């Protein structure tokens, strides 16, 4: 009699069930609003080819992927490379993925592979300077791999908002993109906190869109030598990035008690209680820097006015990275990528206020820990401030950008405006 009982399939894990329900909703949306309503399935934290292939298994279950000759898909799998390590491995991951005959056949129709690159998490992982450099190198490598397969590449830049999350001038950022990575196509995120500033007013919205369009056109038409990234440039940036990442991780991930300092010296706990985000503050139930999402990480530092994700590590990189000031000045004058990076960092330094950050540090009960960590932050700020002025040839921050300096001063109390943009 036992053999007469119906055989049951193993239960579907809760997470898979939720994904399938989401994809069923996506299928209904496409039925109601057309094929272009939803085009990609972004795989956060992509680390392997299997991460991308699993998407098609789920899509098949809801009828959005149909194997056959040829195979067809209404939604395509898209990787999101977020950490420093994953960015470094991105081109190899994509090369293996695109070498699969089924994938090549599937992509033959659209002739396009979109790849998303993450600014926030790579910054949190390894410092602003290192993140910016790895994103630049990763973009070049991805373009080579995708175009080598006869496909067009569309990079999706997960940037915007604070500089620690890839913000800054969108126009300069477009001009700083590696040659061959724009080609008339780019996709960028506009973070929630800046949408109102850029698009709430019709005239400003028009200006914002015109600026982006102009940047894409100029970046696409730009013609440079094949060795745009000269060997000395790459060698210098590799040395700087390596040293910056070492200094940054020594503070954030290797300092005993740093997590206690961060939770006491920034309003992260209060931010976690606010109903202003689409996702939980942390990926883990335990309190750790590794599990903390990048957006509240940067937001907390901004609120405390230390703004460390936008500059920490650069001063140490210049001081100990083995690159001369003369070479750094040349890079700033001749290389849009380096110039844009410095401009963003300068803006963050000008907006930071170590006097306020110091008051936040006073909330840390362990006074020895507070003095040690805040002492490291202050010392690195001073190194970064001095290095940036020496490279740019200025006597104070934003000396060559008086309009921006005036805007920053206008936001501060009258009593502090005279000292804005100067060393604390």
C-alpha positions in Angstrom: 0.0 0.0 0.0 2.9 2.4 0.7 3.8 2.4 -2.9 0.4 3.7 -3.9 0.9 7.0 -2.2 1.4 9.9 -4.6 5.0 11.1 -4.8 5.6 14.7 -3.8 8.2 17.1 -5.0 10.6 18.5 -2.4 9.4 21.8 -1.0 10.6 25.0 -2.7 12.8 27.1 -0.4 11.1 30.3 0.7 13.6 32.6 -1.1 13.1 30.7 -4.4 9.3 30.9 -4.0 9.5 34.6 -3.5 11.6 35.0 -6.6 9.2 33.0 -8.7 6.3 35.1 -7.4 8.2 38.2 -8.3 8.8 36.9 -11.8 5.2 35.9 -12.3 4.4 39.5 -11.5 7.0 40.6 -14.0 5.4 38.4 -16.6 2.0 40.0 -16.0 3.5 43.5 -16.2 5.0 42.6 -19.6 1.7 41.2 -20.8 -0.1 44.4 -19.8 2.4 47.0 -20.8 4.5 45.5 -23.6 7.8 43.7 -24.1 9.9 46.7 -23.2 8.4 47.1 -19.7 11.1 44.9 -18.0 14.2 43.9 -19.8 16.8 42.7 -17.3 17.1 40.7 -14.1 20.0 42.2 -12.1 22.0 39.7 -10.1 23.4 41.5 -7.1 26.8 40.4 -5.9 27.6 38.4 -9.0 30.6 36.1 -8.3 30.3 33.3 -10.7 28.8 32.2 -14.0 26.3 30.0 -12.2 24.8 33.1 -10.5 23.8 34.3 -14.0 22.6 31.0 -15.3 20.3 30.3 -12.4 18.2 33.3 -13.5 17.2 31.4 -16.7 16.1 28.4 -14.7 13.7 30.7 -12.8 12.6 32.6 -15.9 11.8 29.2 -17.6 9.4 28.3 -14.8 7.3 31.4 -15.5 7.5 31.3 -19.3 9.9 34.2 -19.7 12.7 32.0 -21.1 12.0 29.3 -23.7 14.7 26.8 -24.7 14.7 25.8 -28.3 16.4 26.5 -31.6 17.0 29.3 -31.2 16.3 29.9 -27.5 14.4 33.1 -26.6 14.1 35.2 -23.5 11.9 38.2 -22.6 14.2 39.1 -19.7 17.9 38.8 -19.7 20.3 38.0 -16.9 22.5 41.0 -15.9 25.5 40.8 -13.6 26.2 43.4 -10.9 29.8 43.4 -9.8 30.1 45.2 -6.4 33.2 44.4 -4.3 36.8 45.1 -5.2 37.5 41.4 -5.7 34.5 40.9 -7.9 35.3 43.9 -10.0 38.8 42.5 -10.5 37.4 39.2 -11.6 34.5 40.7 -13.7 36.1 40.3 -17.1 37.0 36.7 -16.5 33.5 35.9 -15.2 32.0 37.5 -18.3 34.4 35.8 -20.6 33.4 32.4 -19.2 29.7 33.3 -19.3 29.8 34.5 -23.0 31.8 31.5 -24.0 28.8 29.2 -23.4 27.2 28.5 -26.8 23.6 28.7 -25.4 24.3 32.2 -24.1 25.9 33.4 -27.3 22.9 32.1 -29.2 20.5 33.7 -26.7 22.2 37.1 -27.0 22.5 37.0 -30.8 19.0 38.6 -31.1 19.5 41.8 -29.1 23.3 41.9 -29.8 23.7 43.6 -26.4 25.0 42.6 -23.0 24.4 45.0 -20.1 26.7 44.9 -17.1 26.1 46.8 -13.9 29.0 48.0 -11.8 28.6 49.1 -8.2 30.2 52.2 -6.7 28.8 52.1 -3.1 29.9 48.6 -2.1 33.3 48.7 -3.8 33.9 52.0 -2.0 32.9 50.5 1.4 35.1 47.5 0.6 38.3 49.3 -0.3 38.2 53.2 -0.2 37.2 55.8 -2.6 40.4 55.9 -4.6 40.7 52.2 -4.9 37.0 51.8 -5.9 37.2 54.5 -8.5 40.3 52.9 -10.1 39.0 49.4 -10.1 35.8 50.5 -11.7 37.8 52.3 -14.4 40.0 49.2 -15.1 37.0 46.9 -14.8 35.1 48.9 -17.4 37.9 48.7 -19.9 38.3 45.0 -19.4 34.6 44.3 -19.7 34.4 46.3 -23.0 37.3 44.3 -24.4 35.6 41.0 -23.5 32.0 41.8 -24.6 33.1 43.5 -27.8 35.4 40.7 -28.5 32.4 38.4 -28.7 30.8 40.7 -31.3 28.3 42.2 -28.9 27.7 45.8 -27.8 28.3 46.6 -24.2 26.1 48.8 -22.1 27.4 49.7 -18.7 24.9 50.4 -16.0 26.6 52.7 -13.5 25.2 52.2 -10.0 26.4 55.7 -9.0 24.9 58.9 -7.6 24.1 60.9 -4.5 27.1 61.2 -2.2 30.7 60.9 -3.6 31.2 57.9 -1.4 28.5 56.3 -3.6 29.9 57.4 -6.9 28.3 60.9 -6.9 29.7 64.2 -8.1 29.5 65.9 -11.5 27.7 63.5 -13.9 29.1 65.4 -16.9 32.7 65.1 -15.7 32.1 61.5 -14.8 31.0 60.8 -18.4 34.0 62.5 -19.9 36.2 60.5 -17.5 34.9 57.1 -18.8 37.5 54.9 -20.5 37.4 55.2 -24.3 35.2 52.6 -25.9 32.9 52.1 -22.9 30.2 54.6 -23.8 29.6 54.4 -27.6 26.3 56.2 -27.5 24.9 54.1 -24.7 25.0 54.4 -21.0 22.7 53.7 -18.1 23.0 55.3 -14.7 21.1 55.4 -11.5 19.7 58.6 -10.0 19.6 58.1 -6.2 16.5 59.0 -4.3 18.0 61.9 -2.4 19.0 63.8 -5.5 16.0 63.1 -7.7 14.0 66.1 -6.4 17.0 68.4 -6.8 17.6 67.4 -10.4 14.1 66.7 -11.8 11.4 68.3 -9.6 11.5 71.6 -11.5 10.9 71.2 -15.3 13.6 73.7 -16.3 16.2 72.0 -14.1 15.1 68.6 -15.2 15.6 69.7 -18.8 19.0 71.0 -18.0 20.0 67.8 -16.2 19.0 65.7 -19.1 20.7 67.9 -21.6 23.9 67.7 -19.5 23.8 63.9 -19.5 23.1 63.8 -23.2 26.0 66.2 -24.0 28.3 64.1 -21.8 27.4 60.9 -23.6 27.8 62.4 -27.1 31.2 63.9 -26.2 32.5 60.7 -24.5 31.3 58.7 -27.6 32.9 61.0 -30.1 36.2 61.4 -28.3 39.2 60.1 -30.2 42.4 59.3 -28.3 45.4 57.3 -28.9 45.2 53.5 -28.6 47.3 53.7 -25.4 44.9 56.1 -23.7 45.9 54.5 -20.4 49.6 54.9 -20.6 51.7 52.4 -18.7 53.1 55.1 -16.2 49.5 56.1 -15.5 48.4 52.6 -14.7 51.5 51.9 -12.6 51.0 55.1 -10.6 47.3 54.4 -10.0 48.0 50.8 -9.0 50.5 51.9 -6.4 48.2 54.6 -5.0 45.1 52.3 -5.0 47.0 49.5 -3.2 48.3 51.9 -0.5 44.9 53.6 -0.1 43.1 50.4 0.3 45.6 49.2 2.9 45.2 52.4 5.0 41.4 52.3 4.7 41.0 48.6 5.6 43.5 49.1 8.5 41.0 51.6 10.0 37.7 50.0 9.1 38.3 46.3 9.2 41.4 45.8 11.3 41.0 48.3 14.2 39.8 46.5 17.3 36.5 48.1 18.4 35.9 50.1 15.2 32.4 48.8 14.9 31.6 50.1 18.4 33.1 53.5 17.5 31.0 53.7 14.3 27.7 52.8 16.0 28.4 55.4 18.7 30.0 58.2 16.7 27.5 58.3 13.8 23.6 58.2 13.8 23.5 54.8 12.2 21.1 53.5 14.9 18.7 56.3 14.3 19.0 56.0 10.5 18.1 52.3 10.8 14.9 53.2 12.6 13.8 55.6 9.8 11.3 54.4 7.2 13.2 55.9 4.3 14.9 53.0 2.6 13.7 50.2 0.4 15.9 47.6 2.1 17.0 46.8 5.7 20.1 48.7 6.9 22.1 45.5 7.3 22.2 42.2 5.5 22.9 40.4 8.7 21.2 40.2 12.1 24.5 40.8 13.9 26.2 44.2 14.2 29.1 44.3 11.8 30.7 46.5 9.1 30.7 43.7 6.6 27.0 43.2 6.9 26.1 46.8 6.8 24.6 48.1 3.5 26.7 50.7 1.7 23.9 53.4 1.6 23.4 53.8 5.4 27.2 53.4 5.8 27.8 56.5 3.7 24.8 58.4 5.0 25.9 57.9 8.6 29.4 59.4 7.8 27.8 62.3 6.0 25.5 63.1 8.9 28.4 63.1 11.3 30.3 65.4 8.9 33.4 63.2 8.8 32.5 62.0 5.3 35.3 59.5 5.4 34.1 57.2 2.5 34.7 60.1 0.1 38.4 60.7 0.9 39.9 58.3 3.5 43.2 56.7 2.3 44.2 59.2 -0.3 46.6 61.1 2.0 48.4 57.9 2.9 48.5 56.8 -0.7 50.3 60.1 -1.7 52.6 59.9 1.3 53.5 56.3 1.0 52.6 55.1 -2.5 55.9 56.0 -4.1 54.4 58.4 -6.7 55.9 61.8 -7.0 53.9 65.0 -6.6 55.2 66.1 -10.0 53.7 63.0 -11.7 50.4 63.5 -9.8 50.2 67.1 -11.0 50.7 65.9 -14.5 47.9 63.3 -14.2 45.6 66.0 -12.8 46.3 68.3 -15.7 46.2 65.8 -18.6 43.9 62.9 -17.5 40.1 63.5 -17.2 39.7 60.4 -15.0 42.2 61.6 -12.4 41.1 65.2 -12.5 37.4 64.1 -11.9 38.4 61.9 -9.0 40.3 64.8 -7.3 37.5 67.3 -8.0 35.0 65.0 -6.2 37.4 64.4 -3.3 38.0 68.1 -3.0 34.3 68.8 -2.8 33.9 66.2 0.0 36.7 67.6 2.0 35.2 71.1 1.7 31.9 69.8 3.0 33.4 67.9 5.9 33.6 69.4 9.3 35.9 67.7 11.8 34.7 69.9 14.6 31.3 68.4 14.3 32.7 65.0 13.7 34.7 65.4 16.9 31.5 66.1 18.9 30.0 62.9 17.5 33.2 61.1 18.6 32.5 62.4 22.1 29.5 60.1 22.2 31.7 57.1 22.3 31.9 55.8 25.9 35.3 54.2 25.6 37.4 57.3 25.5 40.6 55.6 24.6 38.9 54.0 21.6 37.3 57.4 20.6 40.6 59.2 20.8 42.5 56.5 18.9 40.0 56.2 16.0 39.1 59.9 15.7 42.8 60.7 15.9 43.4 58.4 12.9 40.6 60.1 11.0 41.8 63.6 11.8 45.4 62.7 10.8 44.3 61.2 7.5 42.1 64.2 6.8 45.1 66.5 7.3 47.3 64.3 5.0 44.6 64.2 2.3 44.0 67.9 2.6 47.7 68.8 2.3 48.2 66.4 -0.6 45.3 67.7 -2.6 46.4 71.3 -2.2 49.9 70.4 -3.3 48.7 68.5 -6.3 46.2 71.2 -7.5 48.5 74.2 -6.6 45.9 75.9 -4.4 46.2 77.6 -1.1 42.7 76.5 0.1 40.1 74.0 -1.0 37.9 75.1 -4.0 40.1 78.1 -4.7 39.7 77.4 -8.4 36.0 76.7 -8.1 34.7 79.8 -6.3 31.1 79.2 -7.4 30.9 75.8 -5.6 32.8 77.3 -2.6 30.1 80.0 -2.3 27.3 77.5 -2.5 28.9 75.4 0.3 29.4 78.6 2.4 25.8 79.6 2.0 24.6 76.5 3.7 26.6 77.1 6.9 25.9 79.3 9.9 27.2 82.9 9.4 29.7 82.5 12.2 31.5 79.6 10.4 31.5 80.8 6.8 34.8 82.7 7.0 36.6 79.4 7.7 34.9 77.2 5.2 37.1 75.2 2.9 40.2 75.7 5.1 42.0 73.2 7.2 40.4 72.6 10.6 
